[in-house]
Amino acid sequence: MGKQATEMLKGVLEGIVLALLSRRPAYGYELTAWLREQGFVDIAEGTVYALLVRIEQRGLVDVEKVPSEKGPPRKVYSMNPQGEDYLAEFWRTWGFLAERLAHLRDERNT
């Protein structure tokens, strides 16, 4: 992924992670693996963990510690109503931006 794509991803990664959590609860490593499976291969685990701490502190997710077969308990993140509201706003904003960008691109090609 190039520098421009990496910078753009930083701006939307929070929404992507919340969208994943809206499907089902997950822990940090799972989220990183899903992102990599979707082509975001340059995502560092540390980036995802830092983001999870931020969205937890902002009250957008609930956290449950579950026993792990290997090592300490895992923190499993799940969406809560505040996170759902935030994600809905993210999708509205994304829709607006995508529409405006498509319009700009199409204007340039006419």
C-alpha positions in Angstrom: 0.0 0.0 0.0 1.4 3.4 -0.9 1.8 6.4 1.4 -1.4 8.1 0.1 -3.5 4.9 0.7 -1.9 4.5 4.2 -2.8 8.1 5.2 -6.3 7.7 3.9 -6.8 4.4 5.8 -5.7 6.1 9.0 -8.7 8.4 8.6 -11.3 5.7 8.2 -9.8 2.8 10.2 -11.9 3.5 13.2 -15.1 3.2 11.1 -13.8 0.0 9.5 -13.1 -1.6 12.9 -16.5 -0.5 14.2 -18.2 -2.0 11.1 -16.4 -5.3 11.8 -17.5 -5.2 15.4 -21.1 -4.5 14.4 -21.0 -8.0 12.8 -19.8 -9.8 15.9 -17.6 -9.3 19.0 -13.9 -9.8 18.5 -10.5 -9.4 20.1 -7.6 -7.4 18.7 -5.7 -10.1 16.9 -8.9 -11.3 15.2 -9.6 -7.8 13.9 -6.1 -7.5 12.6 -6.4 -10.8 10.8 -9.7 -9.8 9.2 -8.2 -6.6 8.0 -5.3 -8.4 6.5 -7.6 -10.9 4.8 -9.4 -8.0 3.2 -6.2 -6.7 1.7 -5.1 -4.2 4.4 -1.8 -6.2 4.7 0.2 -3.2 6.0 -1.9 -2.8 9.2 0.2 -3.3 12.3 -1.3 -5.0 15.3 -0.1 -2.0 17.4 -2.2 0.3 15.3 -5.4 -1.8 15.9 -4.7 -2.2 19.6 -4.2 1.6 20.0 -7.4 2.2 18.1 -9.3 -0.3 20.4 -8.0 1.6 23.5 -9.3 4.9 22.0 -12.7 3.6 21.1 -13.0 1.9 24.5 -12.1 5.2 26.3 -14.7 7.0 24.2 -17.4 4.6 25.3 -18.1 3.2 21.8 -17.6 -0.5 22.7 -18.0 -2.8 25.6 -15.2 -5.0 26.7 -15.3 -8.4 28.3 -12.3 -10.3 29.5 -12.5 -14.0 28.5 -10.1 -16.8 29.4 -7.5 -17.6 26.9 -5.9 -21.1 26.3 -2.6 -19.3 25.9 -1.6 -16.6 28.4 -3.7 -13.9 30.0 -7.4 -13.3 29.4 -8.3 -11.7 26.1 -10.3 -8.5 25.8 -13.2 -9.1 23.6 -14.8 -5.9 22.1 -18.5 -5.6 21.2 -20.6 -2.8 19.9 -22.8 -0.8 22.3 -25.5 1.7 21.5 -23.0 4.6 21.5 -20.9 2.7 19.0 -23.9 1.9 16.8 -24.8 5.6 16.7 -21.2 6.6 15.9 -21.0 4.0 13.1 -24.3 5.2 11.6 -22.8 8.7 11.5 -19.6 7.3 10.0 -21.7 5.7 7.2 -23.6 8.9 6.5 -20.4 10.9 6.3 -18.8 8.2 4.1 -21.8 8.3 1.8 -21.6 12.1 1.5 -17.8 12.0 0.8 -18.0 9.2 -1.7 -20.8 11.0 -3.6 -18.9 14.3 -3.7 -15.7 12.6 -4.8 -17.5 10.7 -7.5 -19.0 13.9 -8.7 -15.6 15.6 -8.8 -14.1 12.7 -10.7 -17.0 12.6 -13.2 -16.8 16.4 -13.7 -13.1 16.1 -14.6 -13.8 13.4 -17.2 -16.5 15.4 -19.0 
